[in-house]
Amino acid sequence: MKTVQRTTWKDLIQAVIDRLPCIFSLSDVLEFKEQLATKYPDNRFIDAKIRQTLQVLRDQGVLKFLGRGKYTRLDRTPAMSLLLDPRVAVGLVSRAQIARVTLETWAELNIYCLDCTWDRLSRLPANTILADFTCPKCNQRYQLKAKDGRFATVIQGAAFAPLIQAAKQRALPHYVLAEYDTKWLSMSWVRAIPGNLIDETRILARSALRATARRAGWVGATINVGGLPSVDLVSPKPEDRNTARSTWETIR
Ligand SMILES: [Zn+2]
C-alpha cells in the first residue's frame, strides 16, 4: 500500500520559495523540479503543477506577479534604508575616506542586482578595475558613483585607457549613481544606468596630470550619461498623507 502524501504542493513550493531571494523567477523555482518530482513521482505535469501552485499562493496574498516570469514574496520584502551611518568609518580621519566607506557600506547593504533576482551585491577588492560590486549569483558588475548633491550629465570616470577599451566592447559595469545629502546623512536619489549602453563616444579623456602631480601623466576620463535610460532605485516620493497625518498625531 502506498503511503499517504501528507505534504501538499503548496507546502513544497512554499518551502522552495522560502530559500529564494525575495524577488525570484519561475526558472528559479523550476530548478527544484527534480527535487519536487521525487516527492510526487507519479505526477507527469510538474511544470503545470508548479505554475498552478504559484497562482494559488498569489491569490492567497503570499506572492505578487511582477510580469515576465518574475514574482516577489510579499511576506519578506527587504526594506531599503536611506540612512547613511558614518559610524562604520570610525577611526578614519580624511573626509573623503569617511564618505567612501560610509557610502560603500550603504550600497553593500541596500543595492540589489537588477539583472537577476539576487537581493545583495558583494564588494569587490579595492584595486578592481572599473567596478566596485558584483552580483554573487549572475556575476554582473556594478560601479558606484556617489555625490553630495545632484549629478550633472557628465560624471567623473576612472583612468581613460581601461574605460575606453571597455566602452568599445560595450562591457562597462552598470553604473549606480547615488546622490546623497550630508546634512541629513541620507540618500536622496539613486538611479542605475545599464553599462552596456555606454559606448566609446561617451568617454572623454581629460588633460594628463601635470609633471608636479603625484600621479604625473595619468589620464582620467569623464563619462557623458546624458539621455541614457535609467531606473530609479530611490526617488524622493511624497509620503502617503494619511500616514503623515497619523504620524503627526504621535509627535505633536
Ligand atoms: Zn545578478
py3Dmol code that shows the C-alpha trace and the ligand (Angstrom):
import py3Dmol

protein = """\
ATOM      1  CA  MET A   1       0.000   0.000   0.000  1.00  0.00           C
ATOM      2  CA  LYS A   2       1.253   3.454  -0.861  1.00  0.00           C
ATOM      3  CA  THR A   3       1.969   5.885   1.920  1.00  0.00           C
ATOM      4  CA  VAL A   4      -0.380   8.825   2.014  1.00  0.00           C
ATOM      5  CA  GLN A   5       1.147  12.059   0.740  1.00  0.00           C
ATOM      6  CA  ARG A   6       0.810  14.465   3.610  1.00  0.00           C
ATOM      7  CA  THR A   7       2.892  17.289   2.180  1.00  0.00           C
ATOM      8  CA  THR A   8       0.833  19.423  -0.139  1.00  0.00           C
ATOM      9  CA  TRP A   9       2.132  21.092  -3.275  1.00  0.00           C
ATOM     10  CA  LYS A  10       1.589  24.381  -1.558  1.00  0.00           C
ATOM     11  CA  ASP A  11       3.835  23.388   1.357  1.00  0.00           C
ATOM     12  CA  LEU A  12       6.507  22.140  -1.032  1.00  0.00           C
ATOM     13  CA  ILE A  13       6.516  25.253  -3.186  1.00  0.00           C
ATOM     14  CA  GLN A  14       6.398  27.488  -0.127  1.00  0.00           C
ATOM     15  CA  ALA A  15       9.499  25.687   1.222  1.00  0.00           C
ATOM     16  CA  VAL A  16      11.245  26.239  -2.123  1.00  0.00           C
ATOM     17  CA  ILE A  17      10.463  29.945  -2.358  1.00  0.00           C
ATOM     18  CA  ASP A  18      11.493  30.480   1.253  1.00  0.00           C
ATOM     19  CA  ARG A  19      15.005  29.583   0.119  1.00  0.00           C
ATOM     20  CA  LEU A  20      14.951  32.012  -2.822  1.00  0.00           C
ATOM     21  CA  PRO A  21      15.634  35.748  -2.794  1.00  0.00           C
ATOM     22  CA  CYS A  22      12.643  37.984  -2.213  1.00  0.00           C
ATOM     23  CA  ILE A  23      12.215  38.575  -5.933  1.00  0.00           C
ATOM     24  CA  PHE A  24      12.577  35.390  -7.944  1.00  0.00           C
ATOM     25  CA  SER A  25      11.691  33.977 -11.300  1.00  0.00           C
ATOM     26  CA  LEU A  26       9.766  30.937 -12.402  1.00  0.00           C
ATOM     27  CA  SER A  27      13.042  29.411 -13.607  1.00  0.00           C
ATOM     28  CA  ASP A  28      14.445  29.686 -10.056  1.00  0.00           C
ATOM     29  CA  VAL A  29      11.545  27.528  -8.848  1.00  0.00           C
ATOM     30  CA  LEU A  30      11.900  25.130 -11.783  1.00  0.00           C
ATOM     31  CA  GLU A  31      15.499  24.493 -10.718  1.00  0.00           C
ATOM     32  CA  PHE A  32      13.977  22.475  -7.865  1.00  0.00           C
ATOM     33  CA  LYS A  33      11.885  20.428 -10.270  1.00  0.00           C
ATOM     34  CA  GLU A  34      13.780  17.181  -9.818  1.00  0.00           C
ATOM     35  CA  GLN A  35      13.650  17.542  -6.079  1.00  0.00           C
ATOM     36  CA  LEU A  36       9.888  18.107  -6.261  1.00  0.00           C
ATOM     37  CA  ALA A  37       9.489  15.195  -8.653  1.00  0.00           C
ATOM     38  CA  THR A  38      10.941  12.825  -6.039  1.00  0.00           C
ATOM     39  CA  LYS A  39       8.072  13.790  -3.714  1.00  0.00           C
ATOM     40  CA  TYR A  40       5.464  13.271  -6.416  1.00  0.00           C
ATOM     41  CA  PRO A  41       6.905  10.600  -8.730  1.00  0.00           C
ATOM     42  CA  ASP A  42       3.512   9.929 -10.283  1.00  0.00           C
ATOM     43  CA  ASN A  43       2.895  13.473 -11.385  1.00  0.00           C
ATOM     44  CA  ARG A  44       3.723  13.925 -15.061  1.00  0.00           C
ATOM     45  CA  PHE A  45       2.783  17.572 -15.049  1.00  0.00           C
ATOM     46  CA  ILE A  46       5.271  19.013 -12.600  1.00  0.00           C
ATOM     47  CA  ASP A  47       5.718  22.303 -14.519  1.00  0.00           C
ATOM     48  CA  ALA A  48       1.994  22.911 -14.723  1.00  0.00           C
ATOM     49  CA  LYS A  49       1.590  21.991 -11.081  1.00  0.00           C
ATOM     50  CA  ILE A  50       4.301  24.468 -10.078  1.00  0.00           C
ATOM     51  CA  ARG A  51       2.667  27.278 -12.067  1.00  0.00           C
ATOM     52  CA  GLN A  52      -0.747  26.429 -10.681  1.00  0.00           C
ATOM     53  CA  THR A  53       0.583  26.414  -7.111  1.00  0.00           C
ATOM     54  CA  LEU A  54       2.272  29.781  -7.640  1.00  0.00           C
ATOM     55  CA  GLN A  55      -1.110  31.132  -8.755  1.00  0.00           C
ATOM     56  CA  VAL A  56      -2.713  29.788  -5.595  1.00  0.00           C
ATOM     57  CA  LEU A  57      -0.022  31.482  -3.498  1.00  0.00           C
ATOM     58  CA  ARG A  58      -0.644  34.691  -5.421  1.00  0.00           C
ATOM     59  CA  ASP A  59      -4.396  34.512  -4.815  1.00  0.00           C
ATOM     60  CA  GLN A  60      -3.703  33.985  -1.138  1.00  0.00           C
ATOM     61  CA  GLY A  61      -1.551  37.099  -0.989  1.00  0.00           C
ATOM     62  CA  VAL A  62       1.740  35.285  -0.378  1.00  0.00           C
ATOM     63  CA  LEU A  63       3.191  36.268  -3.766  1.00  0.00           C
ATOM     64  CA  LYS A  64       2.790  39.002  -6.290  1.00  0.00           C
ATOM     65  CA  PHE A  65       3.354  38.510 -10.029  1.00  0.00           C
ATOM     66  CA  LEU A  66       5.703  41.164 -11.391  1.00  0.00           C
ATOM     67  CA  GLY A  67       5.329  40.056 -15.010  1.00  0.00           C
ATOM     68  CA  ARG A  68       7.825  38.416 -17.372  1.00  0.00           C
ATOM     69  CA  GLY A  69       8.037  35.323 -15.161  1.00  0.00           C
ATOM     70  CA  LYS A  70       9.060  37.241 -12.052  1.00  0.00           C
ATOM     71  CA  TYR A  71       7.487  37.048  -8.638  1.00  0.00           C
ATOM     72  CA  THR A  72       8.009  38.762  -5.328  1.00  0.00           C
ATOM     73  CA  ARG A  73       7.243  37.425  -1.893  1.00  0.00           C
ATOM     74  CA  LEU A  74       5.013  39.808  -0.009  1.00  0.00           C
ATOM     75  CA  ASP A  75       5.893  38.376   3.367  1.00  0.00           C
ATOM     76  CA  ARG A  76       9.507  39.476   3.456  1.00  0.00           C
ATOM     77  CA  THR A  77      10.346  42.400   1.215  1.00  0.00           C
ATOM     78  CA  PRO A  78      13.834  43.574   2.130  1.00  0.00           C
ATOM     79  CA  ALA A  79      13.499  47.148   3.253  1.00  0.00           C
ATOM     80  CA  MET A  80      15.827  49.694   1.744  1.00  0.00           C
ATOM     81  CA  SER A  81      17.298  52.076   4.255  1.00  0.00           C
ATOM     82  CA  LEU A  82      18.108  55.581   3.066  1.00  0.00           C
ATOM     83  CA  LEU A  83      20.191  56.442   6.086  1.00  0.00           C
ATOM     84  CA  LEU A  84      23.946  56.718   5.923  1.00  0.00           C
ATOM     85  CA  ASP A  85      25.763  55.582   9.030  1.00  0.00           C
ATOM     86  CA  PRO A  86      29.189  57.244   9.396  1.00  0.00           C
ATOM     87  CA  ARG A  87      29.887  55.055  12.446  1.00  0.00           C
ATOM     88  CA  VAL A  88      31.076  52.372  10.013  1.00  0.00           C
ATOM     89  CA  ALA A  89      34.025  54.689   9.235  1.00  0.00           C
ATOM     90  CA  VAL A  90      35.136  55.137  12.854  1.00  0.00           C
ATOM     91  CA  GLY A  91      38.896  55.607  13.072  1.00  0.00           C
ATOM     92  CA  LEU A  92      39.188  57.212   9.638  1.00  0.00           C
ATOM     93  CA  VAL A  93      40.242  60.851   9.515  1.00  0.00           C
ATOM     94  CA  SER A  94      40.018  62.076   5.936  1.00  0.00           C
ATOM     95  CA  ARG A  95      36.563  63.249   4.881  1.00  0.00           C
ATOM     96  CA  ALA A  96      36.939  61.534   1.509  1.00  0.00           C
ATOM     97  CA  GLN A  97      37.716  58.187   3.150  1.00  0.00           C
ATOM     98  CA  ILE A  98      34.856  58.503   5.626  1.00  0.00           C
ATOM     99  CA  ALA A  99      32.438  59.275   2.785  1.00  0.00           C
ATOM    100  CA  ARG A 100      33.704  56.390   0.653  1.00  0.00           C
ATOM    101  CA  VAL A 101      33.463  53.774   3.408  1.00  0.00           C
ATOM    102  CA  THR A 102      30.043  55.031   4.555  1.00  0.00           C
ATOM    103  CA  LEU A 103      28.628  55.016   1.018  1.00  0.00           C
ATOM    104  CA  GLU A 104      30.105  51.653   0.076  1.00  0.00           C
ATOM    105  CA  THR A 105      28.662  50.121   3.229  1.00  0.00           C
ATOM    106  CA  TRP A 106      25.260  51.607   2.437  1.00  0.00           C
ATOM    107  CA  ALA A 107      25.396  50.179  -1.092  1.00  0.00           C
ATOM    108  CA  GLU A 108      26.504  46.755   0.109  1.00  0.00           C
ATOM    109  CA  LEU A 109      23.539  46.580   2.482  1.00  0.00           C
ATOM    110  CA  ASN A 110      20.909  48.060   0.196  1.00  0.00           C
ATOM    111  CA  ILE A 111      21.652  47.783  -3.515  1.00  0.00           C
ATOM    112  CA  TYR A 112      20.321  44.704  -5.276  1.00  0.00           C
ATOM    113  CA  CYS A 113      21.108  43.137  -8.602  1.00  0.00           C
ATOM    114  CA  LEU A 114      18.984  44.452 -11.470  1.00  0.00           C
ATOM    115  CA  ASP A 115      19.951  41.710 -13.904  1.00  0.00           C
ATOM    116  CA  CYS A 116      18.766  38.849 -11.722  1.00  0.00           C
ATOM    117  CA  THR A 117      16.763  38.258  -8.575  1.00  0.00           C
ATOM    118  CA  TRP A 118      19.614  38.472  -6.075  1.00  0.00           C
ATOM    119  CA  ASP A 119      18.946  40.906  -3.242  1.00  0.00           C
ATOM    120  CA  ARG A 120      22.509  41.827  -2.313  1.00  0.00           C
ATOM    121  CA  LEU A 121      25.738  42.770  -4.059  1.00  0.00           C
ATOM    122  CA  SER A 122      29.219  41.839  -2.841  1.00  0.00           C
ATOM    123  CA  ARG A 123      32.029  44.324  -2.621  1.00  0.00           C
ATOM    124  CA  LEU A 124      34.969  43.680  -4.948  1.00  0.00           C
ATOM    125  CA  PRO A 125      38.601  44.080  -3.780  1.00  0.00           C
ATOM    126  CA  ALA A 126      39.642  47.741  -3.645  1.00  0.00           C
ATOM    127  CA  ASN A 127      42.044  47.509  -6.596  1.00  0.00           C
ATOM    128  CA  THR A 128      39.463  46.036  -9.023  1.00  0.00           C
ATOM    129  CA  ILE A 129      39.442  47.963 -12.298  1.00  0.00           C
ATOM    130  CA  LEU A 130      36.217  49.813 -13.174  1.00  0.00           C
ATOM    131  CA  ALA A 131      33.882  48.051 -10.739  1.00  0.00           C
ATOM    132  CA  ASP A 132      33.071  48.185  -7.022  1.00  0.00           C
ATOM    133  CA  PHE A 133      30.461  45.458  -6.638  1.00  0.00           C
ATOM    134  CA  THR A 134      29.456  42.171  -8.157  1.00  0.00           C
ATOM    135  CA  CYS A 135      26.342  40.031  -8.016  1.00  0.00           C
ATOM    136  CA  PRO A 136      27.160  36.700  -6.338  1.00  0.00           C
ATOM    137  CA  LYS A 137      24.545  34.961  -8.472  1.00  0.00           C
ATOM    138  CA  CYS A 138      24.967  36.267 -12.046  1.00  0.00           C
ATOM    139  CA  ASN A 139      28.416  37.960 -11.715  1.00  0.00           C
ATOM    140  CA  GLN A 140      27.158  41.232 -13.182  1.00  0.00           C
ATOM    141  CA  ARG A 141      29.431  44.081 -12.087  1.00  0.00           C
ATOM    142  CA  TYR A 142      28.394  47.461 -10.741  1.00  0.00           C
ATOM    143  CA  GLN A 143      30.240  50.740 -10.313  1.00  0.00           C
ATOM    144  CA  LEU A 144      29.042  53.035  -7.565  1.00  0.00           C
ATOM    145  CA  LYS A 145      29.297  56.769  -8.119  1.00  0.00           C
ATOM    146  CA  ALA A 146      28.181  58.904  -5.241  1.00  0.00           C
ATOM    147  CA  LYS A 147      27.787  62.645  -4.946  1.00  0.00           C
ATOM    148  CA  ASP A 148      26.808  65.039  -2.216  1.00  0.00           C
ATOM    149  CA  GLY A 149      24.161  66.876  -4.222  1.00  0.00           C
ATOM    150  CA  ARG A 150      22.929  66.259  -7.760  1.00  0.00           C
ATOM    151  CA  PHE A 151      24.883  64.689 -10.601  1.00  0.00           C
ATOM    152  CA  ALA A 152      25.372  66.582 -13.828  1.00  0.00           C
ATOM    153  CA  THR A 153      25.035  64.687 -17.119  1.00  0.00           C
ATOM    154  CA  VAL A 154      28.805  64.214 -17.177  1.00  0.00           C
ATOM    155  CA  ILE A 155      30.292  62.122 -14.377  1.00  0.00           C
ATOM    156  CA  GLN A 156      33.903  61.511 -13.381  1.00  0.00           C
ATOM    157  CA  GLY A 157      35.254  58.225 -14.649  1.00  0.00           C
ATOM    158  CA  ALA A 158      38.415  56.342 -13.767  1.00  0.00           C
ATOM    159  CA  ALA A 159      41.550  56.067 -15.917  1.00  0.00           C
ATOM    160  CA  PHE A 160      40.842  56.764 -19.592  1.00  0.00           C
ATOM    161  CA  ALA A 161      42.534  53.689 -21.154  1.00  0.00           C
ATOM    162  CA  PRO A 162      40.578  50.843 -19.450  1.00  0.00           C
ATOM    163  CA  LEU A 163      37.377  52.878 -19.630  1.00  0.00           C
ATOM    164  CA  ILE A 164      37.505  53.486 -23.392  1.00  0.00           C
ATOM    165  CA  GLN A 165      38.546  49.889 -24.034  1.00  0.00           C
ATOM    166  CA  ALA A 166      35.589  48.508 -22.051  1.00  0.00           C
ATOM    167  CA  ALA A 167      33.211  51.010 -23.678  1.00  0.00           C
ATOM    168  CA  LYS A 168      34.297  49.915 -27.173  1.00  0.00           C
ATOM    169  CA  GLN A 169      33.401  46.353 -26.221  1.00  0.00           C
ATOM    170  CA  ARG A 170      30.173  47.547 -24.553  1.00  0.00           C
ATOM    171  CA  ALA A 171      31.496  45.813 -21.471  1.00  0.00           C
ATOM    172  CA  LEU A 172      31.288  48.528 -18.831  1.00  0.00           C
ATOM    173  CA  PRO A 173      29.697  47.641 -15.490  1.00  0.00           C
ATOM    174  CA  HIS A 174      26.269  49.018 -14.663  1.00  0.00           C
ATOM    175  CA  TYR A 175      26.571  52.454 -13.073  1.00  0.00           C
ATOM    176  CA  VAL A 176      24.754  53.221  -9.851  1.00  0.00           C
ATOM    177  CA  LEU A 177      24.521  56.969  -9.402  1.00  0.00           C
ATOM    178  CA  ALA A 178      23.835  57.680  -5.756  1.00  0.00           C
ATOM    179  CA  GLU A 179      23.050  61.234  -4.712  1.00  0.00           C
ATOM    180  CA  TYR A 180      23.136  61.938  -1.019  1.00  0.00           C
ATOM    181  CA  ASP A 181      22.788  64.732   1.442  1.00  0.00           C
ATOM    182  CA  THR A 182      25.412  65.016   4.189  1.00  0.00           C
ATOM    183  CA  LYS A 183      23.230  67.396   6.192  1.00  0.00           C
ATOM    184  CA  TRP A 184      20.606  64.703   6.731  1.00  0.00           C
ATOM    185  CA  LEU A 185      23.005  61.744   6.316  1.00  0.00           C
ATOM    186  CA  SER A 186      20.571  60.314   3.833  1.00  0.00           C
ATOM    187  CA  MET A 187      20.411  59.111   0.260  1.00  0.00           C
ATOM    188  CA  SER A 188      18.264  61.457  -1.779  1.00  0.00           C
ATOM    189  CA  TRP A 189      18.153  59.894  -5.242  1.00  0.00           C
ATOM    190  CA  VAL A 190      19.685  56.691  -6.579  1.00  0.00           C
ATOM    191  CA  ARG A 191      19.434  55.527 -10.159  1.00  0.00           C
ATOM    192  CA  ALA A 192      21.099  52.860 -12.234  1.00  0.00           C
ATOM    193  CA  ILE A 193      22.295  53.060 -15.844  1.00  0.00           C
ATOM    194  CA  PRO A 194      22.966  49.912 -17.924  1.00  0.00           C
ATOM    195  CA  GLY A 195      26.713  49.778 -18.589  1.00  0.00           C
ATOM    196  CA  ASN A 196      26.249  48.126 -21.994  1.00  0.00           C
ATOM    197  CA  LEU A 197      24.574  51.318 -23.250  1.00  0.00           C
ATOM    198  CA  ILE A 198      27.688  53.412 -22.623  1.00  0.00           C
ATOM    199  CA  ASP A 199      29.715  53.411 -25.845  1.00  0.00           C
ATOM    200  CA  GLU A 200      33.100  54.991 -26.595  1.00  0.00           C
ATOM    201  CA  THR A 201      31.595  58.254 -27.850  1.00  0.00           C
ATOM    202  CA  ARG A 202      30.542  58.954 -24.278  1.00  0.00           C
ATOM    203  CA  ILE A 203      34.054  58.599 -22.809  1.00  0.00           C
ATOM    204  CA  LEU A 204      36.159  61.743 -22.953  1.00  0.00           C
ATOM    205  CA  ALA A 205      39.801  61.980 -21.920  1.00  0.00           C
ATOM    206  CA  ARG A 206      40.764  64.702 -19.503  1.00  0.00           C
ATOM    207  CA  SER A 207      44.112  66.522 -19.606  1.00  0.00           C
ATOM    208  CA  ALA A 208      47.031  64.494 -18.289  1.00  0.00           C
ATOM    209  CA  LEU A 209      48.065  65.359 -14.747  1.00  0.00           C
ATOM    210  CA  ARG A 210      50.895  67.874 -14.592  1.00  0.00           C
ATOM    211  CA  ALA A 211      54.505  66.844 -14.017  1.00  0.00           C
ATOM    212  CA  THR A 212      54.285  68.105 -10.438  1.00  0.00           C
ATOM    213  CA  ALA A 213      51.286  65.910  -9.561  1.00  0.00           C
ATOM    214  CA  ARG A 214      51.670  62.731  -7.510  1.00  0.00           C
ATOM    215  CA  ARG A 215      50.446  60.663 -10.489  1.00  0.00           C
ATOM    216  CA  ALA A 216      52.050  62.811 -13.193  1.00  0.00           C
ATOM    217  CA  GLY A 217      50.952  61.923 -16.724  1.00  0.00           C
ATOM    218  CA  TRP A 218      47.893  59.961 -15.558  1.00  0.00           C
ATOM    219  CA  VAL A 219      44.922  60.487 -17.854  1.00  0.00           C
ATOM    220  CA  GLY A 220      41.472  60.385 -16.332  1.00  0.00           C
ATOM    221  CA  ALA A 221      38.162  60.460 -18.144  1.00  0.00           C
ATOM    222  CA  THR A 222      34.614  61.665 -17.907  1.00  0.00           C
ATOM    223  CA  ILE A 223      31.517  59.766 -18.930  1.00  0.00           C
ATOM    224  CA  ASN A 224      28.624  61.544 -20.575  1.00  0.00           C
ATOM    225  CA  VAL A 225      25.478  59.818 -19.343  1.00  0.00           C
ATOM    226  CA  GLY A 226      23.091  62.453 -20.691  1.00  0.00           C
ATOM    227  CA  GLY A 227      19.992  60.987 -22.310  1.00  0.00           C
ATOM    228  CA  LEU A 228      20.724  57.400 -21.297  1.00  0.00           C
ATOM    229  CA  PRO A 229      17.791  55.460 -19.870  1.00  0.00           C
ATOM    230  CA  SER A 230      17.953  54.775 -16.159  1.00  0.00           C
ATOM    231  CA  VAL A 231      15.967  53.146 -13.414  1.00  0.00           C
ATOM    232  CA  ASP A 232      15.256  54.824 -10.073  1.00  0.00           C
ATOM    233  CA  LEU A 233      16.130  52.762  -7.020  1.00  0.00           C
ATOM    234  CA  VAL A 234      15.479  55.621  -4.658  1.00  0.00           C
ATOM    235  CA  SER A 235      13.437  58.672  -5.521  1.00  0.00           C
ATOM    236  CA  PRO A 236      12.082  61.143  -3.030  1.00  0.00           C
ATOM    237  CA  LYS A 237       8.472  60.129  -3.270  1.00  0.00           C
ATOM    238  CA  PRO A 238       5.835  62.029  -1.333  1.00  0.00           C
ATOM    239  CA  GLU A 239       4.610  60.120   1.679  1.00  0.00           C
ATOM    240  CA  ASP A 240       1.067  58.887   1.840  1.00  0.00           C
ATOM    241  CA  ARG A 241      -0.854  61.743   3.505  1.00  0.00           C
ATOM    242  CA  ASN A 242      -2.867  59.564   5.849  1.00  0.00           C
ATOM    243  CA  THR A 243       0.337  58.013   7.138  1.00  0.00           C
ATOM    244  CA  ALA A 244       1.769  61.512   7.525  1.00  0.00           C
ATOM    245  CA  ARG A 245      -1.287  62.653   9.494  1.00  0.00           C
ATOM    246  CA  SER A 246      -1.240  59.681  11.822  1.00  0.00           C
ATOM    247  CA  THR A 247       2.492  60.069  12.389  1.00  0.00           C
ATOM    248  CA  TRP A 248       1.890  63.764  13.019  1.00  0.00           C
ATOM    249  CA  GLU A 249      -0.639  62.845  15.634  1.00  0.00           C
ATOM    250  CA  THR A 250       2.010  60.930  17.564  1.00  0.00           C
ATOM    251  CA  ILE A 251       4.618  63.710  17.554  1.00  0.00           C
ATOM    252  CA  ARG A 252       2.671  66.907  18.133  1.00  0.00           C
TER     253      ARG A 252
END
"""
ligand_1 = """\
1
ZN
Zn 22.601 39.208 -10.520
"""
view = py3Dmol.view(width=600, height=400)
view.addModel(protein, "pdb")
view.setStyle({"model": 0}, {"cartoon": {"style": "trace"}})
view.addModel(ligand_1, "xyz")
view.setStyle({"model": 1}, {"stick": {}})
view.zoomTo()
view.show()
